[in-house]
Amino acid sequence: MAGSYYGDDVVLVGNSTNARDLSESFGQDNLKISVLTALFVMVILLFTFKSAGLPVLLVLTIQGSIWINFSFPYLTGTNLFFLSYLVVSSIQMGATIDYAIVITNRYMELKNYYKDRKQAAVEALSQSFPTILTSGSVMSVAGFLIAEISTDATIGSVGLALGRGTVTSIILVMTVLPQMLMLGDVIIEKTAITLNRNRKQRFHNGVMRVDGHLRGHVSGFVDGEFKGVLRGSVDALIESKYQELELEDEEESRHAEK
């Protein structure tokens, strides 16, 4: 309309032009933020759990909650301020990934104790429930209060999306994640990263002298500094200090005893 009156020498300023510029850059910015956030979280989890497959399962769970969270405006036919998507998607990934870490950490510890994945997942869920519920409730209530109290539509949109996203993350972490850990346990074990991976061996019915760190199954689970002789079936990762490992088969050990 201004061009029809003043020709091509029209310069538009104000909130409308700012909003249009931001809206046009939303797609590119959203892709960068989503990819970089997921990538950095996966790198941190990789060093934390020393497994290449486990970070993927955790990020998929939280990213799934983000997608579900922002599907509500579309399903309900309500408008969503695009900055809310950019801000909340980053906060939700960074803040609620802690809930997934708590359950996963408990599961990895209890799995070696119970020797049963389902029982370990149930116990991990039971132990983590108070922590996740307390932390998640605080964040979700804060988000909903901001949405109700704030008179600014932009700030209210961010608060509503944050509160709804936190509740969604809690639900998925408490229901979907334990199932993913049990089903993906093989992937977690196969992609585990250890510096001495090539020194993992399996010995049947023999005698092994160890002076170093032993972690594995010796008619039960062993994890600690060990110095002595192991007799029987050994399936463990051995980090020997002096490379003094000897293996004698059952017949040789019997002759030695005689």
N, C-alpha and C positions, 0 to 999 in steps of 0.2 A: 504493500500500500504506500509506503514512504517513497519507494522507487517510482511509482506512478506520478507522484507530485514533484519529486526533486531529481529524478534521473538516477544515474549510476553513482553519484557522489554521496551516497547515503552510508553512514556508519551507525550500526546498532550497538547499544550498550545496555547493561542492566542485568537483572536476574534471569530473564528469559534466554539471553544469549549465553550466559554462563551455564545455565542448566543444559542447553542444547550441546555446548561443547563437551561437557562432562558426560552426557548421555551417549554422544558419538564415540567417546573413548572407552566406554564401559566394557564392551566385548573384549577388546585387547587387554585392558587392565585386569579384567576378571580372570582371563586365561593365565596371565603371568602370575598373579597372586595365588591362584589355586595350585598351579604346578610347582612354584617355588616353595609354598608352604608345605605341601605334601612331601616334596623332595628333601627339604631340610629336616622335617620330622623323621622321615625314614632313615636318614643318615645318622641322626642322633640315636634312634632305636637300634640301628645296626651295631653301633659300638656298645650300647647298653646290654643287649641280649646276645650279641655275638652270633646272630643267625640272620641269614639273608631273607629267608621266607617269612619270619615272624613279623618284621615291620610292615610287610605288605598286608598281612591279615589285619593288623591293628589300624592301619591307615584306611583300609577299605571299610572297616566298621564305622569309623568316625566320619569319613567322607560320605558314606551312605546316609548317616544321620543328617549331614548338611543338605544333601539332595532332598531328603524327605522334608526337612524343615522348610525349604524354599519352594516346595511343591504346594504348600498350603495356600499361598496367595493366588496361585493359578486355579486351584481346585475350587476355592471359595469366590473367585471372581473379584478379589480386592486388589488395589494397586499397591505396589511395593517401591519405595524409594531406592534407586539403584545403589546409592552409597551404603545403604543398610546391608545389601548383599556382600559388598566388598569388605566391609568392616567385620560383620558378624561371622562370615565364613572363615576369616583368619583367626578371630578370637575363639570360635567354637573348636577349630582344629587344635589350636595350641593349648586351650584350657581343658577340654574334655578328653584329650589323649591321655591325661593322667589317670582317668578312671580305667581305661583299658590297660595301662601299665600296671596298676595295682592288682587287677585280677590276673593278668598274665604272669606277674612275678610270683604271686601265690601259687598259681597252677604249676609253674616250672619247678618250684621247690617241693610241692606236695606230690607231684607225679613220681619223683624218685622215692618218696616215702611209702606211698600206697601201692605203687606198681599197677594201678588201675586208673585209666584216664578219666572214666566217668566219675569215679569216687573223688579223684583229685579235683575235677572241675566243680563238683558239688561243694566240696569243702572250701575251695578257693572262693566260690561265690558267697558262701556263708560267712567267711571271715572278712570279705571285702565289702559286704553290703552296708554296714554302718558307716564306714568311711566315705563311700561313694554317695550314699543317700544324704549325709550331712553336708558335704561339699557341694553337691549338685543342687540341693535345696536352697542353699544360700545364694548361689548364682542365679538360679531360675527365679526366685522370689524377687531378687534385686532387679532383674530384667523386666518382670511384669510390673513392678512398682514404678519404674522409670516410664514405662509405656502409659500407665494410668495417670501419673502425677504431672509429667511434662506437658507443657502447653505448646511446645514446638513439635510439629508433625514429623520432622526429620529425626529428632532425638527419640520421640515416642516409637517410631518405626524401628530404630536400632534396638531399643529396649525390648520390644515385643518379639523381634526375631531372635534376640539373644536368649530370652527366657524360654521361648518355645524350642529353640535348638538345644538348649541344655537338657530339657526334659526328654527330647527325642534321643539324645546321646545316652542318657542314663538308661532308657528302655532298651536300646540296642546293645549296650555294653552288658547289661544284666541278662539279656535273653539270647542274643545272636552270638556274641563273642565266645562264650563258653563252648557252644556247638562248633564254632569255627576252629577253636583250639584243639578240640578232640579230633575233628575230621582232618585237620591240617597238621596233626602231630608228626606224621611221617615226613612231611615237607620240612617242618621245623628241624627235625633231627638230621635230615639229609643235607640241609643247607647250613648246618652249624659250622662256625668258623673257629678253628683252633690252630695254634702255631705249630703243634706237633701232630697234626692229623695223620701223617704218614706213619707214625709210630704206634698207632692203635692196632693191637693184635689180639687174637683170640687163641687161648691155650686150653686144651682139653686134657684133664687128668694128668697133669704134670706138676713139676716143682719149679718155681720161679723165685729167684733171689732179687729183691728190689731194695734200692736205697734212694728214695726220692718221693715224688708225689704220685699217688695212685688214686684214680677216680673211676669207678665202674662197678661191676657186679662180680663178687667173689662169694658165691652162695649167699648173696645178700649184697647190699650196696656199701661201697667203701669210698670215702673222699677225705683225704688228709695225707700228711707226711707219714711215710711208712718205712721202716727198716727191719727187714726180717725175711722169712721164707714163707711163701704162699703155696699151699698144696691143694690141688683140685682144679676145677674149671674156672678160668679167669677170662673175663671179657671187659677190658678196661683201657683207658688212656693213660699211658705211663710217661711220666716226665722224670727220668732218672738223672740224678745229679752227676754221677760219675760214669754213666754208660755201662754199669756193671750189672747187666741182665743175663741170666743164664737160664736155660730151659732144659730140663731133663725129662725124658718120657717116663712113663710109669714103670717100665721094666728096669731102666737104669736106676731109678730111685730105690726100687726094691733091693737091687744088688748093693747099692750104697748103704742101705740100712743093715743088710746082712753083714 
